[in-house]
């Protein structure tokens, strides 16, 4: 996962790796400092990594404020391919205030 702040893409961290699962439930937490005065974006990339190599499955990006402003405590986005077109997979992000 990356944070994009004014065009500067910075790696925040990577999740755990889950083997042989078409619907993985990642549980790794990422702690981010957020300021309402700044427009910050998260970029999440999904990769299939196995012994034969790695394959890009999709990405999504969104403003952090969209998550914080959502009362449901979760946020869903469709993944996009390398041409920024939606694909038939989505990413569900859960959040909580630390």
N, C-alpha and C positions, 0 to 999 in steps of 0.2 A: 504494500500500500504506500502511496506517495501523497504528499501534501504539495499543492501548487499555490504558492503565495506570490502574486505579481509576476508570474511567468517563470519562477524558479521552482523546478521540480525536485523535491527532497524525499528520499526514501525514509519512511517512518518505521517500517519493519515488514517481516514476512510471517505468515501464519505457519502453523504446524502442517506437516504433510500427512494426508490421509490416503491409504492405499486401497485400491480396488473398490471404489464407491462412486456410483453415478450421482448420488445426492449427498455430498459430504456436509456435515455440520461442524464447522470450524468453531473452536471455543477460545482461541487466543484473543486476549484483550490488548488493545492499543490505547495508550494514554496520550491525549492531545491537549495542548493549551489552546484555548479558543478565545478570541476577542470579538465582540459584536461590532466593533469599529472596523475590523478588517474583513475583506471578502476573501475567504480561503476555500479552496476546492480540494476534495479528496479524489484520488485516482486509484481505482482498484483493478488490478490485472489478475486474470485467472489462467493458470498454466497447468497442463498435464505433464508431469515429470515422471519418467520411468527409466529403466536401464538403457533403453534404446535412444534416449534423448528427451528433449522437452518440446511441447507443442502449445502454441498460444491458443487459448480457447475463447477469450473475450476480455473486454474491459468495460468499466463504467466510471463516470465522473459526475460529481455533484457538489454543490456548495454545502459546506458544513452546516450553515444556518438552516438548510432544509431539514436536516436531521434533528437539530436542537429544537426547532419550532414544531416538530411533529409530536403530538400528544400521545401517540400510540406506543412510543418507545421502540419502534422499529421502522424501517424504511426499505422499500423494495424498488429495485431498478433492473431493467433489462440489460443484459450484456450486449456490447457492440463488437462487431468485427473490426478488422484493420481499416475499413473504409467508413467507420462510424455508422454502420447500419445495424439496427436491432437484430439479434438472433433469438432463437427460441429457448433461451436460458435466462434465468434471472438470479439476482443476488439479493439476499435478505440481510440487512444490517440491523443489529440490535445495539442500542446505546443506553448508557446510564450516566448520570452525573456522579463524578467522584467526590 
